[in-house]
Amino acid sequence: SMMTEPVVLVTGLCQLQSFAEGLLLLREGTTSGGSPIYGAAGYHLYYDPHCDTRPDTPGRWILSETEPSVHADYDLDFDGKCSPSIHVESNSSRLPPLTTQTWQVPCNPSDPTELSEQNVTLTWLPNGEKYVLLKGHSWYYPAGGYWWTQKSYWYVGNTNAIPRLNIPSLNMQDAAAGFRNTAPGMLGKATVWPSLLAMAATWNPNLLWHYGNHLGAEFRGKGGNGILGPSVNVHRIARNGRNFEYLSGEDPFLGSKLAYQYIQGIQNQGVFTVVKHWIFNQQETNRGLEDSEVDEKTMWELYLPPYQSAIDAGACAIMCSYNKVDGVYSCDNEKMFDILRNKMGFKGFMQSDWWASHNTSVDVGLDQEMPGIGSGEKGEPAFYRGDSLAEANQEDVDKAALRVLAVIERMQLTYDDAVCNVPDCKEAMLSDVRTDGHVEAAARFAAASVVMLKNKDETLPIRPPMRKIAIVGAAANAPSFDPNNQGQGYGDWATGDYYSGGGSGHMFGNEVTAYMGISRRAAQVGLAVTASLTDDVSSAVEAAEGADVIFVVAGTSSGESRDRENLELDGDIPAIIKGLREAEVEGKVVMLLMVPGAVVMPWRDQVDSIMVMFLGGEQTGTAWADVLFDGGEGPLGRLPITMPETEEDTIPPSEAEVVEYSEGLATGYRNTTAKFAYPFGFGLTYTHFELYPAFEEPHGQVVVMVTNTGTRRGSEVIQLYLEFPAEAGQPSPILKDFRRVTLEPGLSTMIDVGVSEQDARYYSAKEGGWKVASGWYTATIGKHFGSKMITSQFCYRDCWGSEHSHQHSKEHSRGHRGAHVHSEEKNSANSHSETETANGDVFYP
């Protein structure tokens, strides 16, 4: 109700300067001559009576990035000239020329002093302040350029401030794993954190809160009040180029637990989150064209839970994706917006991905268009331009503005207390927020994400009497990729590296490579190190001579806008492994993998140990050293995805215009026809744990005794998978609880694992809602999917047959059967394959 001031819309500029199409200028003040000054975010429109010392010079309305003097009588921009500014001569000093007029504009990219005639339109928009909240304002199209350009020291997403109402500019930056470098001088001044998929591998919600809290502090220090993340999509396509960004891995329950804490940690720092990408954007192939078709049950049970958790955590905004859903673009999709707001309870604002809007869609629920400068083609206007919004239903516009204002109010963001408001954010963006504490935390988080898949004969950790190690592979000392540095000679905007994936989420700089981290730690403990930092086989064999352990460091990466071509590692890693074996090297061969998601490992039987890190950020090498050498807790991570036996055991990206999710719920570990090299939830430790049922409570609650029977301190993740009654239509047991336990050798503890009645529900498309199934549920408790160390059965309805149940109260119609201990060998008779692990357990994918 207070947003009553008119604004001036400016359109028709030639886009030579850093002037965005569709400027919305607010009343800023008055010149000494009594003329109004309009402006926003560093742009100013004002009247200059004459531009030099001659009073007979015609007056001009000037559009400039130079703030005018409110005291000078002439030459208000102090340039001493009459020509370079964008201007039109006028005799009216009180009102801008609110028509289409011929302005003098510098449009020659090679000569900014040359002026040409350009039709520029000023439009008066009464009550237009609210429009400022609904469109971005940090990009422009330079003459001679090939694409829209982000203004230096502005944020990836900005709205203009409204100072008179104490409303700050919204300063939103990529991405969920670090404050992205987007301007000169920023490199190395923000931490390159582990990817969100790496954090998913920690299986540690509490750690996600601390991760988010550290990250939020860096964004706040850089002047950001919004983070464009987290990405929470559940993996469907193993080759998806953005899987490294997705916190859920391949499971909605895991994603829900982690996303909740990440969001709480970020927003604890006064930085709002923008959850993405809504919805069914499970591949990058044809992402701007493909039409996803997903059945209702699969939608609710598999793909929506992480978003529901984000909403429950208080996420302030959600970003809609490029693809279509049931024939309608996601950012125009009234049906999906209705689900989000009216069925899932989302109260924040809906934002388009960059150039993902296709209409002025405030009427269906899209609140904010980004970046607010057209949909990607030169000369094509934004859909949320001021005049378009003025023509829209103003009740819809008011609702959209109110949602943005609600976030500003909830997060207590003000113009006066902001670190900065654009365009005055250069100092903040150049500030160094990469503290020693953050660097230590980045190393700790990366180490917690490492998953050990194999450790034959206790090859690891590195310990006496080992005296020499070898490090081989080009990935061992690979640099990070700078997309702004053409001198690197390869790659583009979407290119990733072994520390951070490519695209809008890419971070680079300050990397500690595997070679750096491991060799430094080796020197500290007196171990000799030889190295071959190439993929040359003969060089690797030479370096391996006399080594107790040979670390083969390998990896691959991926990036936004394109899916991976295959699930293989870079280089000819099988040739290196084969060469080492044929040379009959005496040392143990340990694979260290740095990957953005699933990979195939046909060579896994030829090596002694395998460890995986899902793009661990700048402290990758430090993390490797912390895990590999004796003295720490060792590997803590568990797989947030399955590692397939072959690529044929995964769903490939589709080239079709319509992408049918015909597999329904049967993705990842839920696919009973796929073979896995290593199952979801799997991860070894340097010690051994046994599980026993202590006692059982009704309805799936089991108290488990966990004992560290090994000789080292270690951590285990106890996991519960629930098998539903047949009516629920679940293809396999699904994750419904997990608990982390850390114990000294010889000690035991008891933990509660179990299933709430809410977790026991399934979605009935027939009834259009959630319900509890009739009959018996089976909970299996173990160390990963397929590990059945303890089973327990329970029931909520019709436990003893319908006739019996109708004769008893609700409490008596429920039931449970005692928990049972099983050897894993005896409970996997129908499994695909059997693999011996380092702990002596047998798992059955």
DOLOKE-510929 format. One record per residue (C-alpha): residue in one letter; chain; x, y, z. Coordinates in steps of 0.25 Angstrom, whole numbers, plus 2048, in hexadecimal, padded with zeros to 3 digits. Layout:
% residues N
   code   unit    xx    yy    zz
      a      A     X     Y     Z
...
This chain:
% residues 845
   code   unit    xx    yy    zz
      s      A   800   800   800
      m      A   80C   809   802
      m      A   811   806   7F4
      t      A   80A   812   7EE
      e      A   815   81A   7E7
      p      A   815   81A   7D7
      v      A   821   815   7D0
      v      A   827   818   7C2
      l      A   829   80C   7B8
      v      A   834   80E   7AE
      t      A   834   806   7A2
      g      A   83B   806   794
      l      A   84A   808   797
      c      A   854   802   78E
      q      A   85A   7FA   799
      l      A   868   7FF   797
      q      A   86A   803   7A5
      s      A   867   7FB   7B1
      f      A   859   800   7B1
      a      A   84F   7F5   7B2
      e      A   843   7F5   7AA
      g      A   836   7F9   7B1
      l      A   83C   802   7BC
      l      A   833   805   7C7
      l      A   837   813   7CD
      l      A   832   817   7DB
      r      A   830   826   7E0
      e      A   83E   829   7E7
      g      A   83E   837   7EA
      t      A   83E   845   7E4
      t      A   849   84E   7DD
      s      A   84D   85C   7E1
      g      A   844   861   7D6
      g      A   838   859   7DB
      s      A   838   84E   7D1
      p      A   835   840   7D5
      i      A   83F   835   7D5
      y      A   83B   827   7D2
      g      A   845   81B   7D4
      a      A   847   80D   7D9
      a      A   853   804   7DB
      g      A   85D   80E   7D6
      y      A   855   814   7CA
      h      A   850   822   7CA
      l      A   847   82B   7C2
      y      A   847   83A   7C4
      y      A   846   847   7BE
      d      A   852   850   7BB
      p      A   84F   85E   7B8
      h      A   85B   860   7AF
      c      A   868   857   7AE
      d      A   873   862   7AE
      t      A   875   870   7B2
      r      A   86C   876   7A7
      p      A   85E   878   7AC
      d      A   859   878   79E
      t      A   85C   869   79D
      p      A   84F   861   79C
      g      A   84A   859   7A8
      r      A   84B   84A   7A7
      w      A   845   83E   7AE
      i      A   851   835   7B1
      l      A   852   826   7B4
      s      A   85F   823   7BB
      e      A   866   81A   7C5
      t      A   86C   826   7CB
      e      A   865   82B   7D7
      p      A   861   83A   7D4
      s      A   864   845   7DD
      v      A   858   84B   7E5
      h      A   860   858   7E7
      a      A   865   85C   7D9
      d      A   85E   865   7D0
      y      A   863   85E   7C3
      d      A   86C   853   7BF
      l      A   866   84A   7CA
      d      A   86E   83E   7C6
      f      A   87B   846   7C6
      d      A   880   841   7B9
      g      A   882   84E   7B3
      k      A   87C   84A   7A6
      c      A   86E   84A   79F
      s      A   870   83D   796
      p      A   874   830   79C
      s      A   867   82E   7A5
      i      A   85B   828   7A1
      h      A   852   834   79F
      v      A   846   83B   798
      e      A   844   84A   798
      s      A   838   84F   79F
      n      A   832   85C   7A4
      s      A   82A   855   7AF
      s      A   832   854   7BC
      r      A   827   84F   7C4
      l      A   823   842   7BD
      p      A   82B   838   7B5
      p      A   826   837   7A6
      l      A   81C   82B   7A8
      t      A   81B   827   79A
      t      A   824   821   78F
      q      A   82F   82B   78C
      t      A   83B   82C   784
      w      A   847   82B   78E
      q      A   855   82D   78B
      v      A   85C   820   78F
      p      A   86A   81A   78E
      c      A   868   80D   786
      n      A   876   80B   780
      p      A   87D   801   788
      s      A   88B   805   782
      d      A   888   814   785
      p      A   880   817   791
      t      A   880   826   78E
      e      A   879   825   781
      l      A   86A   827   783
      s      A   85F   822   77A
      e      A   850   824   77A
      q      A   848   81A   782
      n      A   839   819   785
      v      A   838   818   794
      t      A   82B   817   79B
      l      A   828   81C   7A9
      t      A   81B   817   7AF
      w      A   814   81C   7BC
      l      A   810   810   7C5
      p      A   807   815   7D0
      n      A   809   80C   7DD
      g      A   814   805   7D6
      e      A   81E   803   7E2
      k      A   819   7F5   7E4
      y      A   81D   7F1   7D6
      v      A   82C   7F4   7DA
      l      A   82B   7E7   7E3
      l      A   826   7DE   7D8
      k      A   832   7DF   7CE
      g      A   841   7DE   7CE
      h      A   84A   7E9   7CA
      s      A   859   7E5   7C9
      w      A   85A   7E1   7BB
      y      A   85B   7E8   7AE
      y      A   85E   7E6   79F
      p      A   86B   7ED   79A
      a      A   86C   7F1   78C
      g      A   876   7E8   785
      g      A   873   7DD   78F
      y      A   86E   7CF   78D
      w      A   866   7CD   799
      w      A   860   7D5   7A5
      t      A   86B   7D9   7AF
      q      A   86A   7DB   7BE
      k      A   86F   7E8   7C3
      s      A   87C   7E8   7CB
      y      A   87A   7E8   7DA
      w      A   86B   7E5   7D9
      y      A   865   7D8   7DD
      v      A   860   7CD   7D4
      g      A   852   7D1   7D8
      n      A   84F   7DF   7DD
      t      A   842   7E7   7DF
      n      A   843   7F6   7E2
      a      A   842   7FC   7F0
      i      A   837   805   7F4
      p      A   83E   80E   7FE
      r      A   832   817   802
      l      A   82C   80A   807
      n      A   839   804   80D
      i      A   838   7F9   803
      p      A   845   7F3   7FF
      s      A   84A   7EE   7F2
      l      A   849   7DF   7F1
      n      A   857   7DA   7EF
      m      A   856   7CC   7EA
      q      A   863   7C4   7E6
      d      A   866   7B6   7E1
      a      A   867   7AC   7E7
      a      A   864   7A2   7F2
      a      A   873   79E   7F4
      g      A   87A   7AB   7F4
      f      A   879   7BA   7F0
      r      A   87C   7BA   7E1
      n      A   887   7C2   7DB
      t      A   880   7CB   7D1
      a      A   889   7D8   7D0
      p      A   898   7DB   7D0
      g      A   89F   7DB   7DD
      m      A   896   7D1   7E4
      l      A   89E   7C4   7E1
      g      A   8A3   7BD   7EE
      k      A   89B   7C6   7F7
      a      A   890   7BC   7FA
      t      A   891   7AD   7FE
      v      A   88F   7A2   7F4
      w      A   886   799   7FC
      p      A   883   78A   7F9
      s      A   878   788   7F0
      l      A   86A   785   7F5
      l      A   86B   777   7F0
      a      A   878   775   7F8
      m      A   870   77B   804
      a      A   865   771   801
      a      A   870   766   803
      t      A   872   76A   811
      w      A   864   765   815
      n      A   865   76F   820
      p      A   85A   779   822
      n      A   861   780   82D
      l      A   86D   783   824
      l      A   864   789   81A
      w      A   85F   793   824
      h      A   86E   797   826
      y      A   871   797   818
      g      A   865   7A0   815
      n      A   869   7A9   820
      h      A   877   7AB   81B
      l      A   873   7AD   80D
      g      A   868   7B7   811
      a      A   872   7BF   819
      e      A   87B   7C1   80C
      f      A   86F   7C5   804
      r      A   86B   7CF   80E
      g      A   879   7D4   80F
      k      A   879   7D6   800
      g      A   86C   7DE   801
      g      A   863   7D3   7FC
      n      A   856   7D2   803
      g      A   851   7C6   7FA
      i      A   858   7B9   7F6
      l      A   853   7B2   7E9
      g      A   852   7A5   7EF
      p      A   851   79A   7F4
      s      A   84F   791   7E8
      v      A   847   785   7EE
      n      A   842   77D   7E1
      v      A   842   76E   7E4
      h      A   84C   767   7DA
      r      A   845   75F   7CE
      i      A   84F   760   7C3
      a      A   85D   75B   7C8
      r      A   864   763   7BD
      n      A   85C   770   7C0
      g      A   867   77B   7BF
      r      A   862   782   7CC
      n      A   861   776   7D5
      f      A   86D   77C   7DD
      e      A   864   788   7E1
      y      A   858   77F   7E6
      l      A   858   77D   7F5
      s      A   84E   772   7F5
      g      A   856   768   7ED
      e      A   84D   75D   7E9
      d      A   844   75D   7F5
      p      A   839   766   7FA
      f      A   83A   763   808
      l      A   849   765   809
      g      A   847   772   801
      s      A   83C   777   80A
      k      A   844   775   817
      l      A   850   77C   811
      a      A   849   788   80A
      y      A   841   78C   816
      q      A   84E   78E   81E
      y      A   856   794   813
      i      A   84B   79F   811
      q      A   84A   7A1   820
      g      A   859   7A3   821
      i      A   859   7AD   815
      q      A   84D   7B5   81A
      n      A   853   7B6   828
      q      A   85D   7C0   822
      g      A   852   7C9   81C
      v      A   853   7C4   80E
      f      A   847   7BE   807
      t      A   847   7B2   7FF
      v      A   842   7AF   7F1
      v      A   83F   7A0   7F0
      k      A   840   79B   7E2
      h      A   83D   795   7D7
      w      A   82E   794   7D8
      i      A   82A   78A   7D2
      f      A   82E   77D   7CA
      n      A   83B   783   7C5
      q      A   842   776   7C6
      q      A   84A   777   7BA
      e      A   852   782   7B3
      t      A   850   77D   7A5
      n      A   846   786   79E
      r      A   842   78C   7AB
      g      A   83C   798   7A5
      l      A   833   790   79B
      e      A   830   782   7A2
      d      A   822   77F   7A8
      s      A   823   777   7B4
      e      A   817   76D   7B7
      v      A   816   767   7C5
      d      A   80B   760   7CB
      e      A   805   765   7D8
      k      A   80A   75A   7E2
      t      A   818   75C   7DD
      m      A   817   76B   7DE
      w      A   813   76B   7EC
      e      A   81B   75F   7F1
      l      A   828   761   7EA
      y      A   82A   76F   7E5
      l      A   822   779   7EE
      p      A   827   775   7FC
      p      A   834   77D   7FC
      y      A   82C   789   7F8
      q      A   822   787   803
      s      A   82D   786   80D
      a      A   833   793   808
      i      A   826   799   809
      d      A   825   794   817
      a      A   833   799   81A
      g      A   82E   7A7   816
      a      A   834   7A9   808
      c      A   831   7B7   803
      a      A   831   7B5   7F4
      i      A   830   7AA   7EA
      m      A   836   7AA   7DC
      c      A   82E   7A4   7D0
      s      A   835   79D   7C5
      y      A   837   79D   7B6
      n      A   82F   791   7B2
      k      A   821   78E   7B0
      v      A   817   786   7B9
      d      A   80B   780   7B2
      g      A   80D   789   7A6
      v      A   80E   796   7AE
      y      A   81B   79D   7B1
      s      A   81F   79C   7C0
      c      A   81F   7AB   7C2
      d      A   811   7AC   7BC
      n      A   80B   7A0   7C2
      e      A   7FF   7A3   7CB
      k      A   7FD   795   7CF
      m      A   80A   793   7D5
      f      A   80A   7A1   7DB
      d      A   7FD   79D   7E2
      i      A   803   790   7E7
      l      A   80E   798   7ED
      r      A   806   7A3   7F4
      n      A   7F9   79C   7F7
      k      A   7FD   78E   7FA
      m      A   80B   78F   7FF
      g      A   809   79C   806
      f      A   814   7A5   7FF
      k      A   813   7B3   803
      g      A   81F   7BA   7FD
      f      A   821   7BF   7EF
      m      A   823   7B8   7E2
      q      A   82F   7BC   7DA
      s      A   832   7B8   7CB
      d      A   83F   7B1   7C8
      w      A   847   7BB   7BF
      w      A   83F   7BD   7B2
      a      A   836   7B1   7B6
      s      A   829   7BA   7B5
      h      A   820   7BA   7A9
      n      A   815   7C3   7AD
      t      A   811   7CE   7B7
      s      A   80C   7C3   7C0
      v      A   808   7CA   7CD
      d      A   7FA   7C5   7CA
      v      A   7FF   7B7   7CC
      g      A   809   7B9   7D7
      l      A   816   7BD   7D2
      d      A   81A   7C9   7DB
      q      A   828   7CD   7D6
      e      A   82F   7CC   7C8
      m      A   83E   7CB   7C8
      p      A   847   7D0   7C3
      g      A   83C   7DA   7BE
      i      A   842   7DE   7B1
      g      A   83B   7D5   7A6
      s      A   83B   7C6   7A4
      g      A   849   7C5   79E
      e      A   847   7CA   78F
      k      A   84D   7D8   78C
      g      A   842   7E3   78C
      e      A   838   7DA   792
      p      A   832   7E1   79E
      a      A   82F   7DB   7AC
      f      A   822   7D6   7AF
      y      A   821   7DD   7BC
      r      A   824   7EB   7B6
      g      A   81D   7F6   7BD
      d      A   813   7F9   7B2
      s      A   810   7EA   7B2
      l      A   80E   7E9   7C1
      a      A   805   7F6   7C0
      e      A   7FC   7EF   7B6
      a      A   7FB   7E3   7BF
      n      A   7F0   7E0   7C9
      q      A   7F5   7E9   7D5
      e      A   7EF   7E0   7DF
      d      A   7F9   7D5   7DA
      v      A   804   7DF   7DA
      d      A   801   7E3   7E8
      k      A   801   7D5   7EC
      a      A   80F   7D3   7E6
      a      A   815   7DF   7EC
      l      A   80F   7DB   7F9
      r      A   816   7CE   7F9
      v      A   824   7D5   7F6
      l      A   821   7DF   801
      a      A   81D   7D4   80B
      v      A   82B   7CD   809
      i      A   832   7DB   80B
      e      A   82A   7DD   817
      r      A   82C   7CF   81C
      m      A   83B   7CF   81A
      q      A   83B   7DD   820
      l      A   842   7E3   814
      t      A   843   7F2   814
      y      A   84A   7FD   80B
      d      A   850   804   817
      d      A   856   7F7   81D
      a      A   85B   7F0   810
      v      A   869   7ED   80E
      c      A   867   7F4   801
      n      A   85D   7F8   7F6
      v      A   860   7F7   7E8
      p      A   866   7FE   7E1
      d      A   86F   801   7ED
      c      A   874   7F3   7EF
      k      A   882   7F2   7E9
      e      A   889   7F3   7F7
      a      A   880   7E8   7FD
      m      A   882   7DF   7F1
      l      A   891   7E1   7F1
      s      A   892   7DE   800
      d      A   899   7D1   804
      v      A   890   7C8   80C
      r      A   898   7BC   80B
      t      A   89D   7BB   819
      d      A   8A6   7B0   820
      g      A   89A   7AB   827
      h      A   892   7A9   81A
      v      A   89E   7A2   813
      e      A   89F   798   81F
      a      A   890   796   81E
      a      A   891   793   80F
      a      A   89C   789   811
      r      A   894   782   81D
      f      A   887   782   814
      a      A   88E   77C   808
      a      A   895   771   811
      a      A   887   76E   817
      s      A   882   76B   809
      v      A   88C   761   805
      v      A   886   753   802
      m      A   88F   747   803
      l      A   88A   73C   7FA
      k      A   895   732   7FB
      n      A   8A0   72F   805
      k      A   8A6   721   802
      d      A   8AF   71C   80D
      e      A   8AE   729   814
      t      A   8B7   730   80A
      l      A   8B3   73D   811
      p      A   8B6   746   819
      i      A   8C4   749   816
      r      A   8CC   745   822
      p      A   8D9   73F   827
      p      A   8E1   738   822
      m      A   8DD   73E   814
      r      A   8E9   746   810
      k      A   8E6   74B   801
      i      A   8DA   74E   7F9
      a      A   8D8   752   7EB
      i      A   8CD   75B   7E5
      v      A   8CA   75A   7D6
      g      A   8C0   75F   7CC
      a      A   8BE   76D   7C6
      a      A   8B2   770   7CF
      a      A   8BB   76F   7DB
      n      A   8C0   77D   7D8
      a      A   8B6   783   7CF
      p      A   8B3   792   7D0
      s      A   8A5   798   7D2
      f      A   89E   79D   7C5
      d      A   89D   7AC   7C4
      p      A   891   7AF   7BA
      n      A   896   7BD   7B8
      n      A   8A4   7B9   7B5
      q      A   8A6   7B6   7A6
      g      A   8B5   7B3   7A8
      q      A   8B1   7A5   7AE
      g      A   8AE   7A1   7A0
      y      A   8A2   798   7A2
      g      A   894   798   7A7
      d      A   888   7A2   7A8
      w      A   87E   7A8   7B2
      a      A   879   79A   7B4
      t      A   886   793   7B7
      g      A   889   78D   7C4
      d      A   895   788   7CB
      y      A   898   77E   7D6
      y      A   895   788   7E1
      s      A   888   78F   7DC
      g      A   87E   78C   7D1
      g      A   87C   795   7C5
      g      A   872   7A0   7C2
      s      A   86B   7AA   7CC
      g      A   870   7A2   7D8
      h      A   87E   7A2   7D4
      m      A   889   7A6   7DE
      f      A   898   7A7   7DC
      g      A   8A5   7AB   7E2
      n      A   8AD   7A7   7EF
      e      A   8AC   798   7EC
      v      A   8B5   78F   7F4
      t      A   8B7   783   7EA
      a      A   8B7   775   7EE
      y      A   8C6   775   7EB
      m      A   8C8   781   7F4
      g      A   8C0   77C   800
      i      A   8C5   76E   800
      s      A   8D4   771   7FE
      r      A   8D4   77C   808
      r      A   8CE   772   813
      a      A   8D8   768   80E
      a      A   8E4   771   811
      q      A   8DE   774   81F
      v      A   8DE   766   823
      g      A   8EC   762   81C
      l      A   8E6   75A   810
      a      A   8EE   75B   802
      v      A   8E5   75F   7F6
      t      A   8E7   75C   7E7
      a      A   8DD   762   7DD
      s      A   8D9   761   7CF
      l      A   8CF   76C   7CC
      t      A   8CB   768   7BF
      d      A   8C3   75C   7B9
      d      A   8CF   756   7B3
      v      A   8D0   747   7B6
      s      A   8DF   745   7B6
      s      A   8E1   751   7BF
      a      A   8D7   74C   7C9
      v      A   8DE   73E   7C9
      e      A   8EB   745   7CC
      a      A   8E5   74E   7D7
      a      A   8DF   742   7DE
      e      A   8EC   73A   7DF
      g      A   8EF   737   7EE
      a      A   8E2   73E   7F3
      d      A   8DA   738   7FE
      v      A   8CD   73F   7F8
      i      A   8CB   744   7EA
      f      A   8C0   74F   7EA
      v      A   8B9   750   7DC
      v      A   8B2   75D   7DC
      a      A   8A7   75E   7D2
      g      A   89B   765   7CF
      t      A   891   76C   7C6
      s      A   888   778   7C6
      s      A   87B   77D   7C0
      g      A   874   78A   7BF
      e      A   867   792   7BD
      s      A   85F   792   7AF
      r      A   864   784   7AA
      d      A   864   776   7B0
      r      A   870   76D   7B1
      e      A   874   765   7A5
      n      A   876   758   7AD
      l      A   879   754   7BB
      e      A   888   751   7B9
      l      A   894   758   7BF
      d      A   89D   762   7B8
      g      A   8A9   75C   7B1
      d      A   8AC   74E   7AF
      i      A   8AC   749   7BE
      p      A   8AA   73B   7BB
      a      A   8B7   73B   7B3
      i      A   8BE   740   7BF
      i      A   8B8   736   7C8
      k      A   8BC   72B   7BE
      g      A   8CA   730   7BD
      l      A   8CC   730   7CC
      r      A   8C7   722   7CD
      e      A   8CF   71C   7C1
      a      A   8DB   723   7C7
      e      A   8D8   71B   7D3
      v      A   8DB   727   7DC
      e      A   8DC   723   7EB
      g      A   8D4   72E   7F1
      k      A   8C5   72F   7F3
      v      A   8BD   736   7E8
      v      A   8B3   741   7EE
      m      A   8A9   748   7E5
      l      A   8A6   756   7E9
      l      A   89A   75B   7E1
      m      A   895   76A   7E0
      v      A   888   769   7D8
      p      A   87B   771   7D6
      g      A   872   765   7D8
      a      A   871   756   7D4
      v      A   87D   74F   7CD
      v      A   87F   741   7C8
      m      A   88B   739   7CD
      p      A   88D   72D   7C5
      w      A   89B   72C   7CB
      r      A   897   72C   7D9
      d      A   89B   71D   7DB
      q      A   8AA   721   7D7
      v      A   8AC   72B   7E2
      d      A   8AE   72A   7F1
      s      A   8A6   736   7F6
      i      A   89C   741   7F0
      m      A   898   74E   7F6
      v      A   88F   758   7F0
      m      A   88D   767   7F2
      f      A   881   76E   7EA
      l      A   889   77B   7E6
      g      A   88E   77F   7F4
      g      A   892   78E   7F2
      e      A   89F   795   7F4
      q      A   8A3   78D   7FF
      t      A   8A2   780   7F8
      g      A   8B1   77C   7FA
      t      A   8B0   780   809
      a      A   8A4   777   80A
      w      A   8AB   76B   803
      a      A   8B6   76C   80D
      d      A   8AD   76D   819
      v      A   8A6   760   815
      l      A   8B2   758   810
      f      A   8BC   759   81B
      d      A   8BB   752   829
      g      A   8B7   75B   834
      g      A   8A9   760   830
      e      A   89B   75A   830
      g      A   89D   755   821
      p      A   892   755   817
      l      A   885   75A   81C
      g      A   87D   75B   80F
      r      A   872   752   809
      l      A   86D   751   7FB
      p      A   861   75B   7F8
      i      A   860   754   7EB
      t      A   862   746   7E5
      m      A   86F   742   7DD
      p      A   869   73A   7D2
      e      A   86F   72D   7CC
      t      A   86E   733   7BE
      e      A   869   73F   7B7
      e      A   85D   736   7B3
      d      A   859   736   7C1
      t      A   855   744   7C1
      i      A   84B   74D   7BA
      p      A   851   755   7AF
      p      A   84D   763   7AB
      s      A   842   764   7A1
      e      A   843   76B   794
      a      A   834   76B   792
      e      A   82B   777   792
      v      A   822   770   79D
      v      A   82A   769   7A8
      e      A   821   75F   7AF
      y      A   826   75B   7BD
      s      A   820   74D   7B9
      e      A   828   746   7C4
      g      A   820   74D   7CF
      l      A   827   74B   7DC
      a      A   831   740   7D7
      t      A   83D   749   7D6
      g      A   84B   748   7DD
      y      A   84B   73D   7E8
      r      A   83C   73B   7E6
      n      A   83E   735   7D8
      t      A   83D   726   7DB
      t      A   842   722   7CD
      a      A   84F   72A   7CE
      k      A   85C   725   7D3
      f      A   865   72D   7DC
      a      A   874   72D   7DE
      y      A   871   734   7EB
      p      A   864   737   7F1
      f      A   85D   743   7F6
      g      A   862   746   805
      f      A   86E   73E   804
      g      A   87B   742   80A
      l      A   887   73B   812
      t      A   88E   740   81E
      y      A   89C   73C   824
      t      A   895   734   82F
      h      A   88A   72A   830
      f      A   87B   72C   836
      e      A   871   722   83A
      l      A   862   724   83C
      y      A   859   71D   845
      p      A   84A   720   849
      a      A   84A   725   858
      f      A   83A   725   858
      e      A   82F   729   850
      e      A   823   733   851
      p      A   816   733   849
      h      A   815   738   83B
      g      A   823   737   836
      q      A   82B   73C   841
      v      A   837   734   844
      v      A   842   737   84E
      v      A   84F   732   848
      m      A   85C   72F   850
      v      A   868   733   847
      t      A   876   72E   84B
      n      A   884   732   846
      t      A   88A   724   845
      g      A   897   729   83E
      t      A   8A3   730   843
      r      A   8A1   73E   83E
      r      A   898   749   841
      g      A   88E   74A   836
      s      A   880   74E   831
      e      A   874   746   82C
      v      A   867   74B   826
      i      A   85C   741   82A
      q      A   851   741   81F
      l      A   843   73D   81F
      y      A   83C   739   812
      l      A   82D   737   812
      e      A   825   72C   80A
      f      A   817   730   808
      p      A   80B   727   807
      a      A   807   724   7F8
      e      A   7FC   72E   7F7
      a      A   806   73A   7F8
      g      A   80D   736   7EB
      q      A   81B   738   7EF
      p      A   825   731   7E6
      s      A   82F   72E   7F2
      p      A   832   732   800
      i      A   835   741   802
      l      A   83D   749   80B
      k      A   835   74E   817
      d      A   83F   751   822
      f      A   84E   751   825
      r      A   857   754   831
      r      A   866   757   832
      v      A   86D   750   83D
      t      A   87C   753   841
      l      A   883   74A   84B
      e      A   891   747   851
      p      A   895   738   84F
      g      A   88E   72E   858
      l      A   883   738   85C
      s      A   874   736   859
      t      A   868   740   859
      m      A   859   73E   857
      i      A   852   747   84C
      d      A   843   748   848
      v      A   840   746   83A
      g      A   832   745   835
      v      A   826   74A   82C
      s      A   81B   754   830
      e      A   80D   752   82B
      q      A   810   75D   821
      d      A   81C   756   81B
      a      A   813   74A   819
      r      A   80A   751   810
      y      A   809   74F   801
      y      A   802   758   7F7
      s      A   7F5   753   7F1
      a      A   7F3   759   7E3
      k      A   7E5   753   7E4
      e      A   7E1   75A   7F0
      g      A   7EA   766   7EE
      g      A   7F1   766   7FB
      w      A   7FA   75F   805
      k      A   7F6   753   80C
      v      A   7FB   747   815
      a      A   7FB   73A   80F
      s      A   7F4   72E   814
      g      A   7FC   722   818
      w      A   80A   71F   81D
      y      A   816   728   81B
      t      A   824   723   81C
      a      A   830   72C   821
      t      A   83E   727   81D
      i      A   849   72D   825
      g      A   857   72D   820
      k      A   863   734   81B
      h      A   85E   737   80D
      f      A   853   733   803
      g      A   852   724   802
      s      A   859   722   810
      k      A   84F   71B   818
      m      A   856   719   826
      i      A   849   71B   82E
      t      A   83A   71A   829
      s      A   82D   71F   830
      q      A   81F   71E   82C
      f      A   814   727   830
      c      A   806   72A   82C
      y      A   7FC   736   82D
      r      A   7EF   731   827
      d      A   7E9   723   824
      c      A   7F4   71C   82B
      w      A   7ED   70F   82E
      g      A   7E3   710   823
      s      A   7D7   719   821
      e      A   7CD   711   829
      h      A   7D6   711   835
      s      A   7DA   720   833
      h      A   7CB   724   833
      q      A   7C9   71D   841
      h      A   7D4   725   848
      s      A   7D8   733   84A
      k      A   7E2   73A   842
      e      A   7ED   738   84C
      h      A   7EA   729   84C
      s      A   7E9   728   83D
      r      A   7F7   72C   83C
      g      A   803   723   83E
      h      A   811   720   83E
      r      A   81A   713   83D
      g      A   827   712   844
      a      A   834   717   83E
      h      A   83E   70C   839
      v      A   84D   70C   836
      h      A   851   706   829
      s      A   85E   703   823
      e      A   85F   70B   816
      e      A   862   6FE   80E
      k      A   855   6F8   812
      n      A   84C   703   80E
      s      A   84F   706   800
      a      A   84D   6FA   7F8
      n      A   846   701   7EC
      s      A   851   70B   7EB
      h      A   859   70E   7DE
      s      A   867   70C   7E2
      e      A   870   70B   7EE
      t      A   87C   714   7F2
      e      A   885   711   7FE
      t      A   888   71E   805
      a      A   894   722   80E
      n      A   88C   720   81A
      g      A   889   712   817
      d      A   87A   716   815
      v      A   873   711   808
      f      A   86A   71A   801
      y      A   860   717   7F6
      p      A   85C   722   7ED
